[in-house]
């Protein structure tokens, strides 16, 4: 008879239902919530699969930075956020509204590459 190994439990809380002790490694290696009423059992797996780069959204009210998982838990020390804050003092110029991939070089030069963003206001 083959050995039966239970799926490994994950220490922490589900991001969707905030329950502790419900996370496990599911099919395909995805972190999944086991609570039957969880609104999004794959929320942790989705978060872990976020882009590996920063995403900056610029609009009439300022900017927002989506940080990659590698920035956590040190968000307050994020150099990309600091450089974006210097670049887009309020209010940002209208021609810059949109969504960008942000990369900071070793020489602290901020490079922005425009990305598709259907929610951005027209230029």
The 8 nearest C-alpha neighbors of each residue, nearest first, counted from 0:
[[1, 2, 3, 4, 5, 6, 7, 26],
 [2, 0, 3, 4, 5, 6, 7, 26],
 [3, 1, 4, 0, 5, 6, 7, 8],
 [2, 4, 1, 5, 0, 6, 7, 25],
 [3, 5, 2, 6, 7, 1, 8, 24],
 [6, 4, 7, 3, 8, 23, 2, 24],
 [5, 7, 24, 4, 8, 23, 25, 26],
 [6, 8, 23, 24, 5, 9, 4, 25],
 [9, 7, 23, 22, 6, 10, 24, 20],
 [8, 10, 22, 23, 11, 7, 20, 24],
 [11, 9, 20, 8, 12, 22, 19, 21],
 [12, 10, 19, 9, 20, 13, 22, 21],
 [13, 11, 19, 18, 17, 14, 20, 22],
 [12, 14, 17, 15, 18, 16, 32, 22],
 [13, 15, 17, 16, 42, 43, 12, 18],
 [14, 16, 13, 39, 17, 42, 38, 37],
 [15, 17, 37, 18, 13, 14, 38, 39],
 [18, 16, 13, 12, 14, 15, 19, 37],
 [19, 17, 12, 16, 13, 21, 20, 34],
 [20, 18, 12, 21, 11, 17, 13, 22],
 [19, 21, 22, 10, 18, 11, 12, 9],
 [20, 22, 33, 32, 19, 34, 18, 23],
 [23, 21, 32, 9, 31, 20, 8, 33],
 [24, 22, 8, 9, 31, 30, 7, 25],
 [25, 23, 30, 28, 29, 7, 31, 6],
 [26, 24, 29, 28, 31, 30, 23, 27],
 [25, 27, 28, 29, 24, 30, 31, 6],
 [26, 28, 29, 25, 24, 30, 31, 44],
 [29, 27, 26, 25, 24, 30, 31, 44],
 [30, 28, 25, 24, 27, 44, 31, 26],
 [31, 29, 24, 44, 23, 25, 43, 22],
 [30, 32, 41, 40, 22, 23, 25, 29],
 [33, 31, 22, 40, 21, 34, 13, 23],
 [32, 34, 21, 35, 22, 31, 40, 23],
 [35, 33, 37, 36, 32, 21, 40, 18],
 [34, 36, 37, 33, 32, 40, 38, 21],
 [37, 35, 34, 38, 16, 33, 39, 40],
 [36, 38, 16, 34, 39, 35, 40, 15],
 [37, 39, 36, 15, 40, 16, 35, 42],
 [40, 38, 41, 42, 37, 15, 16, 32],
 [41, 39, 32, 31, 37, 42, 38, 33],
 [40, 42, 31, 44, 39, 43, 45, 32],
 [43, 41, 45, 39, 44, 40, 15, 14],
 [42, 44, 46, 45, 41, 14, 47, 30],
 [45, 43, 47, 30, 41, 46, 42, 29],
 [46, 44, 42, 48, 43, 47, 41, 49],
 [47, 45, 43, 49, 48, 44, 42, 68],
 [46, 48, 44, 45, 49, 43, 68, 42],
 [47, 49, 45, 46, 44, 50, 51, 68],
 [50, 48, 46, 47, 67, 51, 45, 68],
 [51, 49, 52, 67, 48, 53, 68, 54],
 [50, 52, 67, 49, 68, 53, 69, 66],
 [53, 51, 50, 67, 54, 101, 100, 102],
 [52, 54, 66, 101, 65, 67, 100, 55],
 [53, 55, 100, 65, 99, 64, 101, 52],
 [54, 56, 64, 99, 98, 63, 65, 100],
 [57, 55, 98, 63, 62, 97, 99, 64],
 [58, 56, 62, 96, 97, 61, 98, 55],
 [57, 59, 96, 61, 60, 62, 56, 97],
 [58, 60, 61, 90, 91, 93, 57, 96],
 [61, 59, 58, 90, 62, 89, 91, 57],
 [62, 60, 58, 59, 89, 90, 57, 91],
 [61, 63, 57, 56, 58, 64, 55, 60],
 [62, 64, 56, 55, 57, 65, 61, 54],
 [63, 65, 55, 54, 66, 56, 53, 80],
 [66, 64, 54, 53, 55, 63, 67, 56],
 [65, 67, 53, 64, 70, 68, 54, 52],
 [68, 66, 51, 69, 52, 53, 70, 50],
 [67, 69, 70, 71, 66, 47, 49, 51],
 [68, 70, 67, 71, 51, 66, 72, 73],
 [71, 69, 68, 73, 74, 67, 72, 66],
 [72, 70, 73, 69, 68, 74, 67, 66],
 [71, 73, 74, 70, 69, 75, 68, 76],
 [74, 72, 71, 75, 76, 70, 77, 69],
 [75, 73, 77, 76, 70, 71, 72, 66],
 [74, 76, 73, 77, 72, 80, 78, 70],
 [75, 77, 74, 73, 78, 81, 70, 80],
 [78, 76, 74, 80, 79, 75, 81, 73],
 [77, 79, 81, 80, 82, 76, 103, 107],
 [78, 80, 82, 81, 77, 83, 103, 109],
 [81, 79, 83, 78, 77, 82, 84, 64],
 [80, 82, 78, 84, 79, 83, 85, 77],
 [83, 81, 85, 79, 84, 80, 86, 78],
 [84, 82, 86, 80, 85, 81, 87, 79],
 [83, 85, 81, 82, 87, 86, 80, 88],
 [84, 86, 82, 83, 87, 88, 81, 80],
 [87, 85, 83, 84, 88, 82, 91, 81],
 [88, 86, 91, 84, 85, 83, 89, 90],
 [89, 87, 90, 85, 91, 86, 84, 61],
 [90, 88, 91, 61, 87, 60, 92, 59],
 [89, 91, 61, 88, 59, 60, 92, 87],
 [92, 90, 87, 89, 61, 88, 93, 59],
 [91, 93, 94, 95, 90, 96, 87, 59],
 [94, 92, 95, 96, 91, 122, 59, 58],
 [95, 93, 92, 96, 122, 91, 97, 121],
 [94, 96, 93, 92, 97, 57, 91, 58],
 [97, 95, 57, 58, 93, 94, 119, 120],
 [98, 96, 119, 57, 56, 95, 116, 58],
 [97, 99, 56, 114, 55, 116, 113, 57],
 [100, 98, 113, 55, 114, 112, 54, 111],
 [99, 101, 54, 112, 111, 53, 55, 113],
 [102, 100, 111, 53, 110, 54, 99, 55],
 [103, 101, 110, 109, 104, 111, 100, 53],
 [104, 102, 109, 108, 107, 79, 110, 105],
 [103, 105, 107, 108, 106, 102, 109, 110],
 [104, 106, 107, 103, 108, 109, 102, 78],
 [105, 107, 104, 108, 103, 109, 110, 102],
 [108, 106, 104, 105, 103, 109, 78, 82],
 [107, 109, 104, 103, 106, 110, 105, 102],
 [108, 110, 103, 102, 107, 104, 111, 82],
 [111, 109, 102, 101, 103, 108, 112, 104],
 [112, 110, 101, 100, 99, 113, 109, 102],
 [113, 111, 100, 99, 114, 101, 110, 98],
 [112, 114, 99, 98, 100, 111, 115, 97],
 [115, 113, 99, 98, 116, 112, 100, 97],
 [116, 114, 117, 98, 113, 97, 99, 119],
 [117, 115, 118, 119, 98, 114, 97, 56],
 [116, 118, 119, 115, 120, 97, 98, 121],
 [119, 117, 116, 120, 97, 121, 98, 115],
 [120, 118, 97, 116, 117, 121, 96, 58],
 [119, 121, 118, 122, 96, 97, 58, 117],
 [122, 120, 119, 96, 97, 118, 94, 93],
 [121, 94, 120, 93, 96, 95, 97, 119]]
